[in-house]
Amino acid sequence: MPSSREIYKKGFRIYRLGNVSIDFENEKRIYLKVKGKSEVHSVIYDKISKKFICDCKWFSMKNQECSHIIAAKLFLKERGGIK
């Protein structure tokens, strides 16, 4: 099982490669597309609860922050979307 440090490094790499984009945004949520190693994943940021969810297996099985969520967080922080 990868460590949280390894997951962060993978997420940072995804972010730095420019593999995160906003698909859609409304007053309650931001829908992002995050290109992983072999697939594009959907990450949703709920502005009300301030929580992220991802459609990847890791998040579904472990209910833990995945590299796609890390990449999305870094992307949104850079553009001032979250603090």
VODO-689883 format. One record per atom (N, C-alpha, C): x, y negated, z negated; atom name; residue number from 0. Coordinates in steps of 0.1 Angstrom, whole numbers. Example, Ala and Ser with C-alpha at 12.3 -4.5 7.8 and 13.67 -1.06 7.14 Angstrom:
<atoms>
<u 132; v 57; w -78; atom N; seq 0>
<u 123; v 45; w -78; atom CA; seq 0>
<u 132; v 33; w -78; atom C; seq 0>
<u 128; v 22; w -71; atom N; seq 1>
<u 137; v 11; w -71; atom CA; seq 1>
<u 129; v 0; w -79; atom C; seq 1>
</atoms>
This chain:
<atoms>
<u 8; v 12; w 0; atom N; seq 0>
<u 0; v 0; w 0; atom CA; seq 0>
<u 9; v -12; w 0; atom C; seq 0>
<u 6; v -22; w 9; atom N; seq 1>
<u 15; v -34; w 10; atom CA; seq 1>
<u 13; v -43; w -3; atom C; seq 1>
<u 23; v -49; w -7; atom N; seq 2>
<u 23; v -58; w -18; atom CA; seq 2>
<u 16; v -71; w -14; atom C; seq 2>
<u 12; v -79; w -24; atom N; seq 3>
<u 6; v -92; w -20; atom CA; seq 3>
<u 16; v -101; w -13; atom C; seq 3>
<u 29; v -99; w -16; atom N; seq 4>
<u 39; v -107; w -10; atom CA; seq 4>
<u 40; v -104; w 5; atom C; seq 4>
<u 39; v -91; w 8; atom N; seq 5>
<u 40; v -86; w 22; atom CA; seq 5>
<u 27; v -91; w 30; atom C; seq 5>
<u 16; v -91; w 23; atom N; seq 6>
<u 4; v -96; w 30; atom CA; seq 6>
<u 5; v -111; w 32; atom C; seq 6>
<u 10; v -118; w 23; atom N; seq 7>
<u 12; v -133; w 25; atom CA; seq 7>
<u 22; v -135; w 36; atom C; seq 7>
<u 33; v -128; w 37; atom N; seq 8>
<u 42; v -130; w 48; atom CA; seq 8>
<u 36; v -127; w 61; atom C; seq 8>
<u 28; v -117; w 62; atom N; seq 9>
<u 21; v -113; w 75; atom CA; seq 9>
<u 11; v -124; w 78; atom C; seq 9>
<u 4; v -129; w 69; atom N; seq 10>
<u -6; v -140; w 71; atom CA; seq 10>
<u 1; v -153; w 75; atom C; seq 10>
<u 12; v -156; w 69; atom N; seq 11>
<u 20; v -168; w 73; atom CA; seq 11>
<u 25; v -166; w 87; atom C; seq 11>
<u 30; v -155; w 91; atom N; seq 12>
<u 34; v -152; w 105; atom CA; seq 12>
<u 23; v -154; w 115; atom C; seq 12>
<u 11; v -149; w 112; atom N; seq 13>
<u 0; v -151; w 120; atom CA; seq 13>
<u -4; v -165; w 122; atom C; seq 13>
<u -4; v -173; w 111; atom N; seq 14>
<u -6; v -187; w 111; atom CA; seq 14>
<u 4; v -195; w 120; atom C; seq 14>
<u 17; v -192; w 117; atom N; seq 15>
<u 28; v -199; w 124; atom CA; seq 15>
<u 28; v -196; w 139; atom C; seq 15>
<u 23; v -185; w 143; atom N; seq 16>
<u 22; v -181; w 158; atom CA; seq 16>
<u 10; v -188; w 164; atom C; seq 16>
<u 2; v -195; w 157; atom N; seq 17>
<u -9; v -202; w 162; atom CA; seq 17>
<u -21; v -193; w 166; atom C; seq 17>
<u -22; v -182; w 158; atom N; seq 18>
<u -32; v -173; w 161; atom CA; seq 18>
<u -45; v -174; w 153; atom C; seq 18>
<u -48; v -187; w 149; atom N; seq 19>
<u -60; v -190; w 142; atom CA; seq 19>
<u -67; v -201; w 149; atom C; seq 19>
<u -80; v -200; w 151; atom N; seq 20>
<u -88; v -210; w 157; atom CA; seq 20>
<u -102; v -211; w 150; atom C; seq 20>
<u -108; v -222; w 151; atom N; seq 21>
<u -122; v -223; w 146; atom CA; seq 21>
<u -131; v -219; w 158; atom C; seq 21>
<u -140; v -210; w 154; atom N; seq 22>
<u -150; v -205; w 164; atom CA; seq 22>
<u -163; v -214; w 163; atom C; seq 22>
<u -167; v -217; w 151; atom N; seq 23>
<u -179; v -225; w 149; atom CA; seq 23>
<u -179; v -231; w 135; atom C; seq 23>
<u -185; v -242; w 133; atom N; seq 24>
<u -185; v -248; w 119; atom CA; seq 24>
<u -199; v -255; w 118; atom C; seq 24>
<u -205; v -253; w 106; atom N; seq 25>
<u -217; v -260; w 102; atom CA; seq 25>
<u -215; v -266; w 88; atom C; seq 25>
<u -226; v -271; w 82; atom N; seq 26>
<u -224; v -277; w 69; atom CA; seq 26>
<u -222; v -267; w 58; atom C; seq 26>
<u -224; v -254; w 60; atom N; seq 27>
<u -222; v -244; w 49; atom CA; seq 27>
<u -210; v -235; w 51; atom C; seq 27>
<u -206; v -233; w 64; atom N; seq 28>
<u -196; v -223; w 67; atom CA; seq 28>
<u -186; v -227; w 78; atom C; seq 28>
<u -174; v -222; w 78; atom N; seq 29>
<u -165; v -223; w 89; atom CA; seq 29>
<u -162; v -209; w 94; atom C; seq 29>
<u -165; v -207; w 107; atom N; seq 30>
<u -162; v -193; w 113; atom CA; seq 30>
<u -149; v -194; w 121; atom C; seq 30>
<u -140; v -186; w 117; atom N; seq 31>
<u -127; v -186; w 124; atom CA; seq 31>
<u -124; v -173; w 131; atom C; seq 31>
<u -116; v -174; w 141; atom N; seq 32>
<u -111; v -162; w 148; atom CA; seq 32>
<u -96; v -161; w 145; atom C; seq 32>
<u -91; v -150; w 141; atom N; seq 33>
<u -77; v -147; w 137; atom CA; seq 33>
<u -72; v -136; w 145; atom C; seq 33>
<u -62; v -138; w 153; atom N; seq 34>
<u -57; v -128; w 161; atom CA; seq 34>
<u -46; v -120; w 153; atom C; seq 34>
<u -49; v -107; w 151; atom N; seq 35>
<u -40; v -99; w 143; atom CA; seq 35>
<u -31; v -92; w 153; atom C; seq 35>
<u -25; v -81; w 149; atom N; seq 36>
<u -16; v -74; w 157; atom CA; seq 36>
<u -22; v -68; w 169; atom C; seq 36>
<u -34; v -62; w 168; atom N; seq 37>
<u -41; v -55; w 179; atom CA; seq 37>
<u -55; v -59; w 181; atom C; seq 37>
<u -61; v -67; w 172; atom N; seq 38>
<u -75; v -71; w 173; atom CA; seq 38>
<u -76; v -86; w 169; atom C; seq 38>
<u -88; v -91; w 173; atom N; seq 39>
<u -91; v -105; w 168; atom CA; seq 39>
<u -102; v -103; w 157; atom C; seq 39>
<u -99; v -108; w 146; atom N; seq 40>
<u -108; v -107; w 134; atom CA; seq 40>
<u -116; v -120; w 132; atom C; seq 40>
<u -128; v -118; w 126; atom N; seq 41>
<u -136; v -129; w 122; atom CA; seq 41>
<u -135; v -131; w 107; atom C; seq 41>
<u -131; v -144; w 104; atom N; seq 42>
<u -130; v -148; w 90; atom CA; seq 42>
<u -140; v -159; w 88; atom C; seq 42>
<u -148; v -158; w 77; atom N; seq 43>
<u -158; v -168; w 74; atom CA; seq 43>
<u -154; v -175; w 61; atom C; seq 43>
<u -154; v -188; w 61; atom N; seq 44>
<u -151; v -196; w 48; atom CA; seq 44>
<u -165; v -202; w 44; atom C; seq 44>
<u -170; v -198; w 33; atom N; seq 45>
<u -182; v -204; w 27; atom CA; seq 45>
<u -179; v -217; w 19; atom C; seq 45>
<u -183; v -228; w 24; atom N; seq 46>
<u -180; v -241; w 18; atom CA; seq 46>
<u -187; v -242; w 4; atom C; seq 46>
<u -198; v -236; w 2; atom N; seq 47>
<u -205; v -237; w -10; atom CA; seq 47>
<u -198; v -229; w -21; atom C; seq 47>
<u -196; v -216; w -19; atom N; seq 48>
<u -190; v -208; w -29; atom CA; seq 48>
<u -174; v -209; w -29; atom C; seq 48>
<u -169; v -215; w -18; atom N; seq 49>
<u -154; v -216; w -16; atom CA; seq 49>
<u -148; v -202; w -15; atom C; seq 49>
<u -154; v -193; w -9; atom N; seq 50>
<u -149; v -179; w -7; atom CA; seq 50>
<u -147; v -176; w 7; atom C; seq 50>
<u -138; v -167; w 10; atom N; seq 51>
<u -135; v -162; w 23; atom CA; seq 51>
<u -139; v -147; w 24; atom C; seq 51>
<u -144; v -143; w 36; atom N; seq 52>
<u -146; v -129; w 39; atom CA; seq 52>
<u -140; v -126; w 53; atom C; seq 52>
<u -136; v -114; w 55; atom N; seq 53>
<u -130; v -110; w 68; atom CA; seq 53>
<u -136; v -96; w 72; atom C; seq 53>
<u -137; v -94; w 85; atom N; seq 54>
<u -143; v -82; w 90; atom CA; seq 54>
<u -133; v -70; w 92; atom C; seq 54>
<u -120; v -72; w 87; atom N; seq 55>
<u -110; v -62; w 88; atom CA; seq 55>
<u -112; v -50; w 78; atom C; seq 55>
<u -106; v -39; w 81; atom N; seq 56>
<u -108; v -27; w 73; atom CA; seq 56>
<u -102; v -30; w 59; atom C; seq 56>
<u -90; v -36; w 58; atom N; seq 57>
<u -84; v -39; w 45; atom CA; seq 57>
<u -94; v -46; w 36; atom C; seq 57>
<u -100; v -57; w 40; atom N; seq 58>
<u -109; v -65; w 32; atom CA; seq 58>
<u -121; v -56; w 28; atom C; seq 58>
<u -126; v -49; w 38; atom N; seq 59>
<u -138; v -41; w 36; atom CA; seq 59>
<u -136; v -30; w 26; atom C; seq 59>
<u -124; v -23; w 27; atom N; seq 60>
<u -121; v -12; w 18; atom CA; seq 60>
<u -116; v -16; w 4; atom C; seq 60>
<u -108; v -27; w 4; atom N; seq 61>
<u -101; v -31; w -9; atom CA; seq 61>
<u -108; v -42; w -16; atom C; seq 61>
<u -116; v -50; w -8; atom N; seq 62>
<u -122; v -63; w -13; atom CA; seq 62>
<u -111; v -72; w -19; atom C; seq 62>
<u -100; v -72; w -12; atom N; seq 63>
<u -88; v -80; w -16; atom CA; seq 63>
<u -84; v -89; w -4; atom C; seq 63>
<u -78; v -100; w -7; atom N; seq 64>
<u -74; v -110; w 3; atom CA; seq 64>
<u -65; v -103; w 13; atom C; seq 64>
<u -68; v -104; w 26; atom N; seq 65>
<u -60; v -98; w 37; atom CA; seq 65>
<u -51; v -109; w 43; atom C; seq 65>
<u -43; v -105; w 52; atom N; seq 66>
<u -34; v -114; w 60; atom CA; seq 66>
<u -42; v -124; w 68; atom C; seq 66>
<u -54; v -119; w 73; atom N; seq 67>
<u -62; v -128; w 81; atom CA; seq 67>
<u -68; v -140; w 73; atom C; seq 67>
<u -72; v -137; w 61; atom N; seq 68>
<u -76; v -147; w 52; atom CA; seq 68>
<u -65; v -157; w 48; atom C; seq 68>
<u -53; v -151; w 46; atom N; seq 69>
<u -42; v -160; w 43; atom CA; seq 69>
<u -39; v -169; w 54; atom C; seq 69>
<u -39; v -164; w 67; atom N; seq 70>
<u -37; v -172; w 79; atom CA; seq 70>
<u -48; v -183; w 80; atom C; seq 70>
<u -60; v -179; w 77; atom N; seq 71>
<u -71; v -189; w 78; atom CA; seq 71>
<u -70; v -200; w 68; atom C; seq 71>
<u -66; v -196; w 56; atom N; seq 72>
<u -64; v -206; w 45; atom CA; seq 72>
<u -53; v -216; w 48; atom C; seq 72>
<u -42; v -211; w 53; atom N; seq 73>
<u -31; v -220; w 57; atom CA; seq 73>
<u -36; v -229; w 68; atom C; seq 73>
<u -43; v -224; w 78; atom N; seq 74>
<u -48; v -232; w 89; atom CA; seq 74>
<u -57; v -243; w 84; atom C; seq 74>
<u -67; v -240; w 76; atom N; seq 75>
<u -76; v -249; w 70; atom CA; seq 75>
<u -70; v -260; w 61; atom C; seq 75>
<u -60; v -255; w 53; atom N; seq 76>
<u -53; v -265; w 45; atom CA; seq 76>
<u -46; v -275; w 53; atom C; seq 76>
<u -39; v -271; w 64; atom N; seq 77>
<u -32; v -280; w 73; atom CA; seq 77>
<u -41; v -290; w 79; atom C; seq 77>
<u -53; v -287; w 82; atom N; seq 78>
<u -62; v -296; w 88; atom CA; seq 78>
<u -71; v -303; w 78; atom C; seq 78>
<u -69; v -301; w 65; atom N; seq 79>
<u -76; v -308; w 55; atom CA; seq 79>
<u -90; v -302; w 52; atom C; seq 79>
<u -93; v -290; w 57; atom N; seq 80>
<u -106; v -284; w 56; atom CA; seq 80>
<u -108; v -278; w 42; atom C; seq 80>
<u -98; v -275; w 35; atom N; seq 81>
<u -99; v -270; w 21; atom CA; seq 81>
<u -87; v -275; w 13; atom C; seq 81>
<u -89; v -274; w 0; atom N; seq 82>
<u -78; v -279; w -9; atom CA; seq 82>
<u -72; v -268; w -17; atom C; seq 82>
</atoms>
